[in-house]
Amino acid sequence: MALSSIFGGASPSQQQTTAVPSAKASNVKDQLKTQIAQELAVANASELVSKVTENCFEKCLISPYSNGEEGCIDQCLAKYMRSWNVVSKAYVARIQQASTSGEI
């Protein structure tokens, strides 16, 4: 009895090699990339909502139900969204540039 059989391994004659076709491996890789991209998008959206809530509401809601808070929140939200979009576009452009140059 070999040690590999004691620890759950199989002898070389019992091992089966399952070669995954490269097309199938590529498909799995693409699916994983898509899933990761979707999860990152959800995480980014959650972060955006969290930061807007944290920054704009703390800034604008000085006292409960005061006049003028809606305008402050609207302006803060618009500014935050513009900033978020600029930063996101720059980030995506930098990632694409790094990807095409082979850095990642």
Z-matrix of the N, CA and C atoms (Angstrom, degrees):
N
C 1 1.453
C 2 1.519 1 107.54
N 3 1.292 2 117.15 1 126.94
C 4 1.461 3 121.93 2 -179.28
C 5 1.521 4 109.67 3 -86.29
N 6 1.335 5 115.66 4 154.43
C 7 1.460 6 120.21 5 179.07
C 8 1.522 7 112.39 6 -62.09
N 9 1.311 8 117.00 7 -31.80
C 10 1.461 9 118.78 8 -178.33
C 11 1.521 10 111.47 9 -64.23
N 12 1.346 11 117.35 10 -31.35
C 13 1.457 12 118.91 11 178.57
C 14 1.517 13 111.47 12 -73.50
N 15 1.324 14 117.53 13 -28.21
C 16 1.459 15 121.11 14 177.78
C 17 1.525 16 110.23 15 -68.80
N 18 1.338 17 116.33 16 -39.04
C 19 1.454 18 121.08 17 -176.53
C 20 1.520 19 113.21 18 -94.09
N 21 1.287 20 118.09 19 15.33
C 22 1.451 21 121.16 20 174.32
C 23 1.511 22 114.39 21 93.03
N 24 1.302 23 118.36 22 -0.35
C 25 1.459 24 120.58 23 178.77
C 26 1.511 25 109.94 24 -85.44
N 27 1.273 26 117.05 25 163.52
C 28 1.456 27 121.56 26 178.45
C 29 1.510 28 108.67 27 -110.72
N 30 1.290 29 114.93 28 155.19
C 31 1.459 30 118.63 29 176.65
C 32 1.519 31 108.05 30 -70.24
N 33 1.324 32 117.95 31 158.68
C 34 1.459 33 120.20 32 -178.31
C 35 1.518 34 113.15 33 -53.98
N 36 1.324 35 118.76 34 -32.84
C 37 1.464 36 120.16 35 179.85
C 38 1.525 37 111.63 36 -73.76
N 39 1.345 38 117.37 37 -21.51
C 40 1.458 39 121.15 38 -179.37
C 41 1.525 40 112.38 39 -92.15
N 42 1.311 41 117.58 40 -16.46
C 43 1.457 42 120.45 41 -177.67
C 44 1.513 43 109.54 42 -74.10
N 45 1.309 44 114.65 43 139.94
C 46 1.445 45 120.56 44 177.31
C 47 1.520 46 107.48 45 -113.01
N 48 1.284 47 115.86 46 135.44
C 49 1.451 48 118.90 47 176.22
C 50 1.513 49 107.93 48 -100.84
N 51 1.289 50 114.66 49 128.85
C 52 1.456 51 120.10 50 178.33
C 53 1.514 52 106.97 51 -115.62
N 54 1.285 53 115.41 52 105.38
C 55 1.462 54 120.31 53 179.32
C 56 1.523 55 108.78 54 -85.76
N 57 1.305 56 115.12 55 126.03
C 58 1.456 57 120.52 56 178.26
C 59 1.516 58 107.19 57 -88.14
N 60 1.317 59 117.11 58 124.65
C 61 1.462 60 118.83 59 177.93
C 62 1.520 61 110.37 60 -57.54
N 63 1.311 62 115.44 61 146.07
C 64 1.464 63 119.20 62 -175.95
C 65 1.523 64 112.00 63 -62.95
N 66 1.309 65 118.29 64 -31.79
C 67 1.465 66 120.90 65 178.47
C 68 1.523 67 110.39 66 -65.75
N 69 1.321 68 115.89 67 -40.77
C 70 1.462 69 120.05 68 179.23
C 71 1.533 70 110.17 69 -67.90
N 72 1.327 71 117.17 70 -41.12
C 73 1.467 72 121.27 71 178.26
C 74 1.525 73 110.25 72 -64.02
N 75 1.310 74 116.17 73 -39.13
C 76 1.466 75 120.59 74 178.27
C 77 1.525 76 110.52 75 -65.16
N 78 1.323 77 116.24 76 -39.22
C 79 1.461 78 121.03 77 178.94
C 80 1.527 79 110.48 78 -64.59
N 81 1.310 80 116.84 79 -43.42
C 82 1.466 81 121.36 80 178.16
C 83 1.526 82 109.97 81 -62.99
N 84 1.321 83 115.91 82 -42.55
C 85 1.464 84 120.95 83 178.41
C 86 1.531 85 110.83 84 -60.71
N 87 1.329 86 116.53 85 -44.50
C 88 1.467 87 120.24 86 178.59
C 89 1.521 88 111.78 87 -64.24
N 90 1.337 89 116.88 88 -39.10
C 91 1.458 90 120.44 89 177.84
C 92 1.522 91 111.02 90 -64.30
N 93 1.326 92 116.69 91 -40.57
C 94 1.468 93 120.39 92 178.33
C 95 1.526 94 110.72 93 -65.10
N 96 1.328 95 116.78 94 -41.79
C 97 1.469 96 120.44 95 177.57
C 98 1.521 97 110.85 96 -60.44
N 99 1.332 98 116.43 97 -43.50
C 100 1.462 99 121.00 98 179.34
C 101 1.518 100 110.98 99 -63.92
N 102 1.322 101 116.37 100 -43.85
C 103 1.457 102 120.38 101 179.90
C 104 1.527 103 111.02 102 -63.90
N 105 1.317 104 117.32 103 -42.14
C 106 1.465 105 120.87 104 178.83
C 107 1.515 106 110.43 105 -64.83
N 108 1.332 107 116.58 106 -41.35
C 109 1.466 108 120.17 107 178.53
C 110 1.525 109 110.78 108 -61.98
N 111 1.319 110 117.32 109 -40.95
C 112 1.464 111 121.08 110 178.59
C 113 1.523 112 110.93 111 -66.04
N 114 1.322 113 117.38 112 -41.72
C 115 1.461 114 120.25 113 179.24
C 116 1.530 115 111.19 114 -66.61
N 117 1.328 116 116.48 115 -36.86
C 118 1.466 117 119.38 116 175.86
C 119 1.523 118 111.53 117 -65.95
N 120 1.331 119 117.12 118 -38.38
C 121 1.462 120 120.41 119 177.94
C 122 1.526 121 111.02 120 -62.95
N 123 1.323 122 116.70 121 -42.07
C 124 1.467 123 120.73 122 177.71
C 125 1.525 124 110.29 123 -64.95
N 126 1.322 125 116.68 124 -42.71
C 127 1.470 126 120.57 125 178.78
C 128 1.531 127 110.59 126 -63.75
N 129 1.324 128 117.47 127 -40.62
C 130 1.463 129 120.78 128 178.14
C 131 1.521 130 111.56 129 -64.94
N 132 1.322 131 116.83 130 -41.61
C 133 1.460 132 120.39 131 178.29
C 134 1.528 133 110.67 132 -64.19
N 135 1.314 134 116.84 133 -41.42
C 136 1.465 135 120.63 134 177.82
C 137 1.518 136 111.16 135 -63.73
N 138 1.316 137 116.40 136 -40.93
C 139 1.468 138 121.24 137 177.94
C 140 1.527 139 110.58 138 -64.04
N 141 1.334 140 116.46 139 -41.02
C 142 1.463 141 120.50 140 178.40
C 143 1.518 142 110.98 141 -60.75
N 144 1.313 143 116.95 142 -48.57
C 145 1.470 144 120.61 143 179.82
C 146 1.522 145 110.36 144 -61.60
N 147 1.312 146 116.55 145 -42.57
C 148 1.457 147 120.73 146 179.83
C 149 1.529 148 111.41 147 -61.57
N 150 1.322 149 116.82 148 -46.91
C 151 1.464 150 120.65 149 -178.41
C 152 1.515 151 112.00 150 -67.94
N 153 1.332 152 117.47 151 -39.97
C 154 1.466 153 120.30 152 177.35
C 155 1.521 154 109.86 153 -61.64
N 156 1.318 155 115.66 154 -45.22
C 157 1.460 156 119.47 155 179.08
C 158 1.515 157 110.70 156 -61.17
N 159 1.305 158 115.71 157 -48.23
C 160 1.458 159 120.73 158 -178.08
C 161 1.529 160 111.66 159 -61.78
N 162 1.318 161 116.74 160 -50.16
C 163 1.463 162 120.58 161 -173.88
C 164 1.527 163 113.51 162 -78.23
N 165 1.320 164 117.53 163 -51.39
C 166 1.461 165 120.62 164 -173.60
C 167 1.529 166 112.77 165 -72.48
N 168 1.304 167 117.16 166 -44.39
C 169 1.450 168 118.29 167 -177.78
C 170 1.524 169 111.67 168 -69.62
N 171 1.313 170 116.94 169 -38.00
C 172 1.468 171 118.55 170 177.04
C 173 1.521 172 111.28 171 -65.63
N 174 1.317 173 116.25 172 -35.28
C 175 1.454 174 120.66 173 -179.54
C 176 1.531 175 111.68 174 -73.91
N 177 1.326 176 116.04 175 -42.12
C 178 1.461 177 120.39 176 -170.00
C 179 1.533 178 114.58 177 -92.58
N 180 1.288 179 118.46 178 -28.38
C 181 1.462 180 120.24 179 -175.82
C 182 1.524 181 109.54 180 -95.22
N 183 1.303 182 114.46 181 79.81
C 184 1.458 183 120.50 182 -178.14
C 185 1.524 184 110.18 183 -75.25
N 186 1.322 185 115.69 184 -48.86
C 187 1.465 186 120.19 185 175.47
C 188 1.527 187 107.26 186 -129.52
N 189 1.314 188 117.57 187 149.45
C 190 1.465 189 119.81 188 -177.15
C 191 1.526 190 112.17 189 -59.75
N 192 1.313 191 114.88 190 130.89
C 193 1.463 192 123.10 191 173.35
C 194 1.532 193 113.58 192 58.41
N 195 1.306 194 117.81 193 37.76
C 196 1.458 195 119.65 194 176.78
C 197 1.526 196 109.94 195 -82.77
N 198 1.314 197 115.70 196 157.68
C 199 1.465 198 120.67 197 179.76
C 200 1.523 199 110.05 198 -70.93
N 201 1.308 200 116.69 199 146.74
C 202 1.452 201 121.75 200 175.35
C 203 1.517 202 115.15 201 85.66
N 204 1.313 203 118.26 202 -1.70
C 205 1.464 204 119.04 203 -177.84
C 206 1.522 205 112.23 204 -71.95
N 207 1.331 206 117.21 205 -29.08
C 208 1.465 207 119.87 206 -179.88
C 209 1.525 208 111.16 207 -64.67
N 210 1.317 209 116.63 208 -42.84
C 211 1.463 210 120.80 209 178.76
C 212 1.513 211 111.64 210 -63.90
N 213 1.313 212 116.02 211 -41.14
C 214 1.462 213 120.95 212 178.04
C 215 1.520 214 110.78 213 -62.39
N 216 1.311 215 116.64 214 -44.69
C 217 1.469 216 120.86 215 -179.32
C 218 1.524 217 110.03 216 -65.70
N 219 1.343 218 117.21 217 -42.52
C 220 1.463 219 120.37 218 178.47
C 221 1.525 220 111.52 219 -60.40
N 222 1.325 221 116.70 220 -45.91
C 223 1.465 222 120.38 221 -179.87
C 224 1.525 223 111.26 222 -65.37
N 225 1.307 224 116.34 223 -43.31
C 226 1.464 225 120.79 224 179.55
C 227 1.523 226 110.20 225 -62.61
N 228 1.315 227 116.68 226 -44.22
C 229 1.463 228 121.06 227 179.58
C 230 1.525 229 110.38 228 -62.58
N 231 1.326 230 117.77 229 -44.73
C 232 1.463 231 121.44 230 179.81
C 233 1.528 232 111.23 231 -61.81
N 234 1.318 233 117.02 232 -43.80
C 235 1.465 234 120.57 233 178.28
C 236 1.522 235 110.94 234 -64.19
N 237 1.311 236 116.11 235 -43.95
C 238 1.458 237 120.28 236 -178.27
C 239 1.524 238 110.69 237 -64.14
N 240 1.329 239 117.21 238 -41.40
C 241 1.464 240 121.18 239 179.62
C 242 1.530 241 110.88 240 -65.96
N 243 1.330 242 117.94 241 -41.20
C 244 1.466 243 120.36 242 177.45
C 245 1.529 244 109.96 243 -61.38
N 246 1.312 245 115.88 244 -45.79
C 247 1.467 246 120.02 245 179.51
C 248 1.519 247 110.80 246 -62.66
N 249 1.317 248 116.93 247 -44.52
C 250 1.464 249 121.81 248 -179.70
C 251 1.525 250 110.24 249 -59.41
N 252 1.345 251 116.65 250 -43.04
C 253 1.457 252 120.75 251 -179.35
C 254 1.527 253 111.79 252 -65.28
N 255 1.339 254 117.38 253 -41.98
C 256 1.460 255 120.72 254 178.99
C 257 1.532 256 110.20 255 -62.19
N 258 1.306 257 115.93 256 -47.63
C 259 1.468 258 120.13 257 -179.21
C 260 1.530 259 110.37 258 -64.37
N 261 1.314 260 117.71 259 -42.64
C 262 1.467 261 121.35 260 -179.59
C 263 1.526 262 111.20 261 -62.59
N 264 1.333 263 117.53 262 -44.55
C 265 1.464 264 120.58 263 179.36
C 266 1.524 265 111.00 264 -62.91
N 267 1.321 266 116.69 265 -42.39
C 268 1.465 267 120.04 266 178.92
C 269 1.524 268 110.45 267 -64.49
N 270 1.312 269 117.25 268 -40.34
C 271 1.463 270 121.92 269 179.78
C 272 1.530 271 110.77 270 -64.44
N 273 1.328 272 116.81 271 -46.32
C 274 1.461 273 120.99 272 179.90
C 275 1.529 274 109.99 273 -63.33
N 276 1.325 275 117.42 274 -42.43
C 277 1.463 276 120.63 275 178.92
C 278 1.522 277 110.85 276 -61.68
N 279 1.312 278 116.74 277 -41.67
C 280 1.468 279 120.23 278 179.53
C 281 1.524 280 111.20 279 -66.46
N 282 1.307 281 117.72 280 -40.58
C 283 1.464 282 121.45 281 177.95
C 284 1.530 283 110.25 282 -63.95
N 285 1.339 284 116.71 283 -43.87
C 286 1.458 285 120.00 284 179.27
C 287 1.532 286 110.90 285 -63.83
N 288 1.314 287 116.74 286 -40.25
C 289 1.453 288 120.81 287 179.18
C 290 1.532 289 110.13 288 -64.07
N 291 1.322 290 116.95 289 -44.13
C 292 1.463 291 121.11 290 179.11
C 293 1.538 292 110.30 291 -64.80
N 294 1.307 293 115.98 292 -37.30
C 295 1.459 294 119.98 293 -179.06
C 296 1.532 295 111.20 294 -67.88
N 297 1.321 296 117.57 295 -41.42
C 298 1.463 297 119.91 296 -179.08
C 299 1.524 298 112.34 297 -73.41
N 300 1.343 299 116.71 298 -27.06
C 301 1.457 300 119.09 299 179.59
C 302 1.533 301 111.74 300 -86.71
N 303 1.340 302 117.19 301 -4.63
C 304 1.453 303 121.29 302 176.78
C 305 1.510 304 114.75 303 86.83
N 306 1.313 305 117.68 304 11.13
C 307 1.465 306 120.51 305 179.36
C 308 1.515 307 111.76 306 -71.38
N 309 1.331 308 117.24 307 -28.00
C 310 1.469 309 120.73 308 177.12
C 311 1.502 310 110.42 309 -125.77
